[in-house]
Amino acid sequence: MKPSNKGRKSAVAAIKVQDGWMTVETTVNGARQSWKIRPDDFLLDALRREGFKGAKKGCETGDCGSCAVLLDGKAVASCLLLAAQSQDREITTIEGLGTPSEPHPLQEAFVDTGGIQCGFCIPGMILSAKALLDRTPSPTEAEIRRALDGVLCRCTGYVKQVQAVKLAAERKK
Amino acid sequence: MLKNIEVFYFPETVKDAVRLLNRHAPHAAVIAGGTLITKSPNLSTRVLVDIRGIDMDYVKVQAGRLRIGARTSFQSLADSKLLQKWAGGALSRAAAAVTTHLIRNAGTIGGDVARALPYNDMPPVLMALDAEAVIVDGKKTRTLPVEEMVRGHMWRIVGRRALLTEFRLPSETRKRACAIARFARSASDWEAMVHAVASMEKSRGICRNARIVLGAVTRHAQRFPQAEAVLEGKPYSESLAAEAAQAVFDGLTPVSRASAEYRREVASVLVRRAIREVWNENETQQ
């Protein structure tokens, strides 16, 4: 169901809240979704409720970056966006990137370099790296560091994760 | 938070957005990036007008003036080749320093001014470059200096029926040198402790059109005419910069976060550094 224009003089798309609920149509990892949500639900909460638990709930203030997802190809903090803002947009979560038997090249590179310890921050790291490599296939180290600047890791430090992104970029060539 | 929302609108023109704000005033609010509004409780908001579909995401020059769409994200400002050349790239550098890329991809320059928290990073730089905000209110379009816009929440300044659509920088600010000295607990901290911006033109070794602006120390970003007057029409020297910094120290009453003495001291040091840097930057450009 597209946002309804009925009953309005203008042709402005709208989503109405009925009995405290609203329906948002969005696309996650290429599949169309129809979510019944509360108007103040954050994108992170909606995603996790729908089973996309790769997006982690850390600080909920946009500081830690473990909730990062791609919104129309750009990495954003899903804890700061309302779920309704994802109406008619494309979301990519870590679940959309690979499978245990066929991991994404970035996932493989993170494993190969030892860039993963507890794993909590890794979805945000890998999605941030994907957004970078999609636009800049051969990034400099400074560009990699900048692309990962929104995600905090309390286990490894950041050296191996930067190496992982470099490795993935090299393998892609 | 935003529990009382009854409807989300997705207008595609400024006209439609303003009409919706008028129809639902005072219960409608604009949402762009969402990074500020989603965490600010306002139970009176019942209608959200999501302006993502409106063409307000641009940086361009028209008739010599720089025009920046209010919905332009921090990251787009940081990446804009045009902005990287305007006033030595000051706005672009300031946008690149906003927390992390996750926020820069979502947050917008309009939101940073419309909901002008004391430590927001864009207002001091916009003010140092004499920026005006374009406000569309009903059928009228008017402009207001950013300096006035940031004196409170946009609702208090221009009412709840208005849409902030654009920022305009006068053509003469293109060649102005501008330096930023920002001090925060960490590079990615949202809230600067002190944010000093200095800009000026150098005309045959003389300071002209000096602007000294401080963010994060008082209730809103503020210009310091006393310090600007110290510089105006004089040849640069280290002692002149120190004198201007002293004028800031004397005229400043910091509020909240860290002790007032500490912030006054840091503010005057950063102002001196910004003036020095702006002068040297100007020097190398000549």
Interface residues (C-beta under 8 A of the other chain):
Chain A: P3 S10 V12 A13 A14 I15 K16 V17 M22 R38 P39 D40 F42 T61 G62 D63 G65 A68 L71 K74 A75 V76 A77 L80 L81 L82 A84 Q85 Q87 S128 R146 A147 D149 G150 V151
Chain B: M1 L2 K3 I5 E6 V7 F8 Y9 F10 P11 E12 D16 R19 L20 I31 G34 T35 T38 K39 L48 D50 R52 Q75 T99 T100 H101 L102 I103 N105 A106 S188 W190
